[in-house]
Amino acid sequence: MSPYDEILLTETPSVINIKYAVDKEEFNVASYSFKDISHLKVTRTVHLLDPDNFELKYDLTAQDKPVSLNHLEIQLDVNLEDQVMMAEGFQCWSTTKELDRYSTLSAIPGVVSWFTQFNLQGDYDFFNYSGKAGHIHSTGYTYLRNTNNNHIVFLGSISEESGYTYYKSDLNHNKFSFYKDIEGKLLKPGQNLQIKILVSRRDQVSQLKSIWERYAEYYDPKHEFRNPRHLTGWSSWYNFYERVTEKNVLSSLQAFKKHRYPIDVFQIDDGFESQIGDWLDVDSVKFPRGMKALADDIKQQNYLPGIWLAPYAVGFKSKIVKEHPEWLLKHADGRLVVAGPNWGGFYAMDIYHPEVRTYLHKVFDQVIDIWGYELLKLDFLFAAAMIPRLGKSRGEIMWDAMNLITELTGKRALLLGSGVTLPSTWGRLEYSRVSSDASPWWDNSVLRIANVRERVATSNAIISTLNRWPMGSIIFGSDPDVFFVRSDNNKLTKQEKHTLLVINIVFGQLVLMSDNVDLYDKQEHKLYSSIFPKPEAQVTELISVGMDVYQATYTSNGREYIFITNLSPLPFTAKLPWLDHGHYFERSNVLINGSRVDWLSRYSQIFLLPHETRTFMKIEHDSEDKFMGSTGNIVPGSEIETITEKEDGIYIELKKPHMQKKTRIYIKLNSCESEIPSVYVDNELAKLVEKIIWDDHVTVAKITLFDD
């Protein structure tokens, strides 16, 4: 019997553990019969949608007196043998990946929390991390995957407005439970708390995307946030950080104009404001012309102007702390709630204070309607829900905080969320971060050992980006954070820079960087220019082929690709998937091999260095597609609109806008005896065309464009 069947059966042995208080009297109940709970009516219902999908619902209703809830967990005995579990982190920065019976999830050590306050960025202070092997938990959704046959059972909350939903497994003792963070929740007589979960099963992990398409219907029934526009661009943060000035922005803007990179977004990040929270008080020394002038400059270059805000964060030194302390979130004893260590520490806004709503409305009106910014990056959103209050749990408050964002912005700008629990963004924001901050280094070993799941590190960002792949273009546009091509102020190796770029471009719908393109050398320009036009890849499958080695399958322009990425510190040898009749085309990492290309047989083994990624395009010998590869895009062929064979030759139409750079396109010839056809690119006869006989199966015409 699968975990799916055991969860479905109403007679499955289960126990409800609940702690609550009535008239200040505390109750701690563990019951196999939901009906035996005093003061609460608890029901369990199952709604079968079809043989592979059902909705599971638990309702808790207060009876004759108000009930103050504290703890709720429903535990089932489920066969978890040979299962791994997806561990979705608490918020978008938190590490997300599959874990097995040997894996552990541990809290940040107390001394580290005291010194860094990094614990405030996650759920370490209110969720019990056991640190035991096989004790795995996931927030919002999860799935169990059988390692023998890749069958999956998916569980996704469809009631996050009632509070954070967790899934807990003890993979070594066959225990599975639904846990609801309900601390502080007050149920008045007749009031209901609902846990509602979609449960789905599929025969293969490759069918995970179909589950997400169905799951997303609950949050975005009109598909308003499905298939968002793919965007590339620049952000000031990872180059200038808080030191950014108007001069820096204008210099960077000019560099993009000079090199004619056709980006979409130009974003000014943290550093323009006088203090965190005082968003309309622009630092007049660093930005003497104000923010409207910069937005106008950006628009003149046909880019979307973007700006960063942390609407629920208030710096210790802000005017709000001095002039409006009543706007700030407070503990029951009156102490201000510290929401994080950034900027020397910051407090949180009380979203239920009417003057806070008025102030934030004014901020958004000014930023959008007067300054003219068209994309808002909204960061540190978790600050709104640090503590339960007013009879609401943390998750309910987070839900209300996101409702407030959408209410105040009113679809007047594109919204990008960061520092936020992901389910609260679904059906609300066009884009969301799906990783921790990337960094110009691979990892922070100290913070990794200290169990900081939200640590700033490229390896940490990549892991979560990969494992959250089904969300992208289904429930929002994924922002995998930035990549780094530059050589200055960058400790990433050439393999690591290439890996980060490939993964971000394939898995991200919003892809930014912060480099000064004026400082690029020739090879760095080649690598960066290869992302234009931005490939609109659709990932179909991600599988693990080794310890921290992943193989992704994706399509773009009707062609199929794979990449294999080795995130481990050791070399790895992989085998390309079998093709009945065909080859694989590879364009190598230009930072190391220039524009070297290769056609590999269907049974090739490939060698990967630590942190290296290699990308391959599938070529079927009997396909009518004449395209055999190119050097113009990180996903070969994404720079080509159409290839048409006519009586007088081959016609190639390039996508626009494209960059005028040296590139090569390879067209299939029927045999080594074939004559070189006339080739027209954008209706102009190509002058540099030559035949290449690669082996007995691969003969191509090489067309060189924009030769320098």
Secondary structure by P-SEA (a helix, b strand, c coil): ccaaaaaaccccbbbbbbbbccccbbbbbbcccccccccbbbbbbbbbccccbbbbbbbbbbccbbbbbcbbbbbbbcccccbbbbbbccccccccccccccbbbbcccaaaaaacccccccccccccccccccccccccccccccccccbbbbbbbccccccbbbbbbccccbbbbbbbccccbbbcccbbbbbbbbbbbbccccaaaaaaaaaaccccccccccccbbbbbccccccccccccaaaaaaaaaaaaaacccccbbbbccccccccccccccccccccccaaaaaaaaaaacbbbbbbbccccccccccccccccccccccccccccccccccccbbbbccccaaaaaaaaaaaaaaccccccccccccccccccccccccccaaaaaaaaaaaaaaaacccbbbbbcccccccccccccbbbcccccccccccaaaaaacccccccaaaaaaaaaaacccccccccccccccccccccccccaaaaaaaaaaaaaaccbbbbbcccccccaaaaaaaacccccccccccccccccccbbbbbbccccccbbbbbccccbbbbbbccccccbbbbbbcccccccccccccccbbbbbbcccbbbbbbbbbccccccccccccccccccccccccccccbbbbbbccccccccbbbbbbbccccccccbbbcccccccbbbbbbccccbbbbbbbcccc
